[in-house]
């Protein structure tokens, strides 16, 4: 069986540029379309992500088509939703949302790096990375296929139910194409 090719949901994640977490400007992928894994970190403490894409169509059926209809693609849109545990990283999301500016996002498999790994970009003094309890940061694994693009945070929901962990969810709506990098 080829079960080794199956990607587990916990390994497929949503990432944003490191600069989003450190207060700097957004970092675009390089002109070759290959993003640097040091620049993309997982949106902190996610429970689930969903990526949707839609191709709108326009009917072009004529008398010559007979009894079968025909369509052409007219507009492609994409959207990602993310459900997350509440942490202080929600402030970064709020800042981007309230500013109404697109952020760079990537969708792909994660690689875990120790915070003291010298290949990780060091954030400016006074800022921090989303670090798990084992002192690791989750980065985009650019050795595997992934997708990236610019998106607006079009919805931010915050939930604080009594007796439960506080959560937030975001909806990201694509601004332009989503690019694929295949390996």
Secondary structure by P-SEA (a helix, b strand, c coil): cccccccccccccccccccccccccccccccccccccccccccccccbbbbbbbbbbbbbcccccccbbbbbbcbbbbbbbbbbccccaaaaaaaaaaacbbbbbbbbbbbbbccccccccccccccccccccccbbbbccccccbbbbbbcccbbbbbbccccccbbbbbbbbccccccccc
